[in-house]
Amino acid sequence: MEEVEEKHFEFGKNWQSFLTNLNDVRINVAKESLQRMLGFDDLSNKTFIDIGSGSGLFSLAARQLNAKVHSFDYDIDSVNCTKELKKRYYPEDNNWTIEQGSILDKEYLSKFNKFDIVYSWGVLHHTGSMWNAIHEASKLVKDNGLFYIAIYNDQGNKSRRWLKVKKLYNKNLFGKYFIIILFFTYFFVMALLNSVLKKKNLFKDYKQR
């Protein structure tokens, strides 16, 4: 197996929380956004691979649009979130498969045939080898298929600063808690100042949300 970067943000922890608030409205929004992006109202007879499936929401949306779906993610908690969605909506369905895997693992990728739709939203830049990840993902697209990805744009010094923040967060427990405390304090103070300026009750507003 090709070596992959072990230090990564555990997105699955956040996705587990997201699933507790998932409802039909959010699922329909995801389906509609897929229909707009891909230009199809229905994905019958099409194969769809979700690289870095995260919560599994867009895998679910593709399946509800009748695609044959394969989902994979490097983060095991994200894999489990996707499996939970399948369990809720498509138990025992052979047209939706879910695995743990890496887009940088050529041995893992070699078992796949090509797909009508290769989808990866906000994922490939997190691999630590973005251009290689994009290249490997592109090889999964059928002739005349669709390759639909989203990646961070480079904002110069701002992007460099965020990279340092992420490296500190992933360095050790001290770095993680330092970043959490720093950002919680910053956003709380900013929200408090905003509520004072707008003469609103901050705590009442958050309670209503």
Stockholm file with secondary structure:
# STOCKHOLM 1.0

chainA/1-209         MEEVEEKHFEFGKNWQSFLTNLNDVRINVAKESLQRMLGFDDLSNKTFIDIGSGSGLFSLAARQLNAKVHSFDYDIDSVNCTKELKKRYYPEDNNWTIEQGSILDKEYLSKFNKFDIVYSWGVLHHTGSMWNAIHEASKLVKDNGLFYIAIYNDQGNKSRRWLKVKKLYNKNLFGKYFIIILFFTYFFVMALLNSVLKKKNLFKDYKQR
#=GR chainA/1-209 SS CCCCCCCCCCHHHHHHHHHTTCCHHHHHHHHHHHHHHHTCSCCTTCEEEEESCTTSHHHHHHHHTTCEEEEEESSHHHHHHHHHHHHHHCTTCTTEEEEECCTTCHHHHTTCCCEEEEEEESCGGGSSCHHHHHHHHHTTEEEEEEEEEECCCCCTHHHHHHHHHHHHHHHCHHHHHHHHHHHHHHHHHHHHHHHHHTTCCHHHHHHHC
#=GC SS_cons         CCCCCCCCCCHHHHHHHHHTTCCHHHHHHHHHHHHHHHTCSCCTTCEEEEESCTTSHHHHHHHHTTCEEEEEESSHHHHHHHHHHHHHHCTTCTTEEEEECCTTCHHHHTTCCCEEEEEEESCGGGSSCHHHHHHHHHTTEEEEEEEEEECCCCCTHHHHHHHHHHHHHHHCHHHHHHHHHHHHHHHHHHHHHHHHHTTCCHHHHHHHC
//
